[in-house]
Amino acid sequence: MDFLELFVIGLLGAGAWFWLDSLKAREIGIDAARRACDQAGWQLLDDSVAGQGLRLARDADGRLRLRRSFAFEYSDTGDNRRRGSVTLLGHDVEILSIRPQLHVVPSPHETLH
């Protein structure tokens, strides 16, 4: 084997690793979003997440890892769509963001008619 063949094989191996690692990260993101929605009593729509970003970042030990961001949609009433996001550092959930519900509370002197 010459150098070019070894390089191509290494490149294909790295591509396969990245693809499988991305699938695993996506599954972790789906599971985190599902658990957060279940705890809040909401419904995870489409049972899926969509990739939003990918970059290199260092973890607490200083190791270089991939930081992936995913977006998802959920419903808190059953007839609307709200957006949330989950960010993974490697295979660990770093941030899970779900927009808080908006409640309008009238002042004591207001009436809602």
C-alpha positions in Angstrom: 0.0 0.0 0.0 1.3 3.4 -0.8 0.7 6.6 1.3 -2.3 7.8 -0.8 -4.2 4.5 -0.2 -3.5 4.7 3.6 -4.6 8.3 3.7 -7.9 7.5 1.9 -8.6 4.6 4.2 -7.8 6.8 7.3 -10.1 9.5 5.9 -12.9 7.0 5.3 -12.4 5.6 8.8 -12.6 9.1 10.3 -15.7 9.9 8.4 -17.4 6.7 9.6 -16.4 7.4 13.2 -17.8 11.0 12.9 -21.1 9.8 11.4 -21.6 7.1 14.1 -20.6 9.5 16.9 -23.0 12.1 15.5 -25.9 9.5 15.5 -25.1 8.7 19.2 -25.0 12.4 20.1 -28.3 12.9 18.3 -29.9 10.1 20.3 -28.6 11.6 23.6 -30.1 14.9 22.6 -33.5 13.3 21.8 -33.5 11.5 25.1 -32.6 14.7 27.1 -35.4 16.6 25.3 -37.9 13.8 25.8 -37.1 13.6 29.5 -37.4 17.4 30.0 -40.7 17.5 28.2 -42.0 14.5 30.2 -41.0 16.1 33.5 -42.8 19.3 32.5 -45.9 17.4 31.3 -45.3 18.6 27.7 -45.2 16.8 24.4 -42.0 16.5 22.3 -43.1 17.1 18.8 -41.8 14.9 15.9 -39.8 12.9 18.5 -36.7 14.4 16.9 -34.0 17.1 17.2 -32.3 19.0 14.4 -28.6 19.8 14.3 -27.8 23.6 14.6 -24.2 23.8 15.3 -20.9 22.0 15.6 -17.6 23.3 17.0 -14.6 22.3 19.0 -14.5 23.1 22.7 -12.6 22.1 25.8 -14.2 20.2 28.7 -13.5 20.7 32.4 -10.4 18.6 32.1 -9.0 20.6 29.2 -9.6 17.9 26.6 -10.7 19.0 23.1 -14.3 17.7 22.4 -17.1 18.3 19.9 -19.8 20.7 21.1 -23.1 20.0 19.2 -26.2 22.1 19.4 -29.7 20.7 18.5 -33.1 22.4 18.2 -36.4 20.7 18.9 -40.0 21.6 19.1 -42.5 20.8 21.9 -46.1 21.7 22.8 -47.2 22.7 26.2 -50.9 22.9 25.4 -51.3 20.4 22.6 -52.1 22.9 19.9 -49.0 25.0 19.6 -45.3 24.7 18.8 -42.5 26.1 20.9 -38.8 25.8 20.3 -36.2 24.4 22.7 -32.5 23.5 22.4 -30.0 21.1 23.8 -26.2 21.5 23.7 -23.9 18.5 24.2 -20.2 18.6 25.0 -19.0 15.3 23.8 -21.8 13.0 24.9 -22.7 15.0 28.0 -25.6 17.3 28.1 -24.2 20.8 28.8 -27.3 23.0 28.4 -31.0 22.2 27.9 -33.1 25.2 27.2 -36.9 25.2 27.2 -38.7 28.6 26.9 -40.7 29.2 30.1 -44.4 29.5 29.8 -45.7 33.1 29.6 -48.4 33.8 32.1 -50.3 37.1 32.0 -51.2 38.2 35.5 -53.6 41.2 35.7 -53.1 43.8 38.3 -55.7 44.0 41.0 -57.3 47.0 39.3 -57.6 45.5 35.8 -60.3 43.3 34.5 -59.9 41.0 31.5 -63.0 41.6 29.4 
